[in-house]
Amino acid sequence: MKPIFSLLAVLFLCAATSAQQPLWVRTGHLGGVCGLIFTPDGKHFISSATNDPRILVWNTANGSYERTINIPN
């Protein structure tokens, strides 16, 4: 699957809409981000990337990395 957005672009677009500047920028995936969802409670967002066998969990309050979920091959 080809990545649609990079995590950087998604965060920038979301932040620019309300504050005209990024709230925070995070990196961590080995490829471009192709999936990004928020948890039902809004406290975390989860990202996945092309050619990266991991899912990363982030805190939405401050953008901090919380944990990695490895996807078995």
ABEGO torsion letter per residue (X at the ends): XBBABBAAAAAAAAAAAAAGBBABBBBGBABBBABBBBBAAGABBBBBBBGBABBBBBBAAAGBBABBBBBBX
